[in-house]
Structure formats: C-alpha cells, structure tokens
C-alpha cells in the first residue's frame, strides 16, 4: 500500500511539473507571436510612411518646377 501511495504521489508530482512546463512553454510562444505581430505591423506602417514620403517629395518637386517655369515665363514675357 505504501509503495503504491508513493508511486501515486510521484506520478502526481511528475504531472504537475509537466503541466507547469507546458504552461511556461505556451506563455513563451504567446509572447513570441505577439512580438512577431508587433514587428510586422511596425514594418508595414514604416513602408507605408516611406511610400507617402516619396510621393510628397515627387509632388513637391513637380510643383516647384511648374511654379519656377511659370514665373520665368511671366518675367521673360
């Protein structure tokens, strides 16, 4: 009887350790997934901002060029 009780206690302790390890592993995996999602979101936002910046710079260059030639036309004409 004592041996089977000791075996049951040992099995219970082993199962508790396995459950704790599994919970820790799941917590680490969850943290990794959250960090990965955050990095992907940041990268996507950065790419969109860069595209917008390029568009604004090109539009500014076009507007300045048009304004410069119109001013030159009025001065020379």
C-alpha positions in Angstrom: 0.0 0.0 0.0 2.8 2.4 0.9 4.6 1.7 -2.3 1.5 2.4 -4.5 0.8 5.6 -2.5 4.4 6.7 -3.1 4.0 5.9 -6.7 0.8 7.9 -6.9 2.4 10.9 -5.2 5.4 10.7 -7.6 3.1 10.5 -10.6 1.2 13.4 -9.3 4.4 15.5 -8.8 5.6 14.5 -12.3 2.3 15.5 -13.9 2.4 18.8 -12.0 5.9 19.5 -13.4 4.8 18.6 -16.9 1.8 21.0 -16.6 4.0 23.8 -15.3 6.5 23.3 -18.1 3.7 23.2 -20.7 2.2 26.4 -19.3 5.6 28.2 -19.4 6.2 27.0 -23.0 2.8 28.2 -24.1 3.5 31.6 -22.4 6.8 31.9 -24.2 5.2 31.0 -27.6 2.4 33.5 -27.0 5.0 36.3 -26.2 6.9 35.3 -29.4 3.8 35.5 -31.5 2.8 38.9 -30.1 6.3 40.3 -30.7 6.3 39.0 -34.3 2.9 40.6 -34.9 4.1 43.9 -33.5 7.3 43.8 -35.7 5.2 43.0 -38.8 2.8 45.8 -38.0 5.7 48.3 -37.4 7.4 47.2 -40.7 4.1 47.6 -42.7 3.5 51.0 -41.2 7.1 52.1 -41.9 6.8 51.0 -45.5 3.6 52.9 -46.0 5.1 56.1 -44.5 8.1 55.8 -46.7 5.9 55.5 -49.8 3.9 58.5 -48.7 7.2 60.5 -48.1 8.4 59.6 -51.7 5.1 60.7 -53.1 5.1 64.0 -51.3 8.7 64.7 -52.4 7.9 64.0 -56.0 4.8 66.1 -55.9 6.8 69.0 -54.3 9.4 68.8 -57.0 6.8 68.9 -59.7 5.0 71.8 -58.2 8.2 73.8 -57.7 9.3 73.1 -61.2 5.9 74.2 -62.6 5.9 77.4 -60.5 9.5 78.2 -61.5 8.8 77.9 -65.2 5.6 79.9 -64.9 7.4 82.6 -63.0 10.2 82.6 -65.6 7.6 82.8 -68.4 6.0 85.9 -66.7 9.3 87.6 -66.1 10.6 86.9 -69.6 7.3 87.6 -71.4 
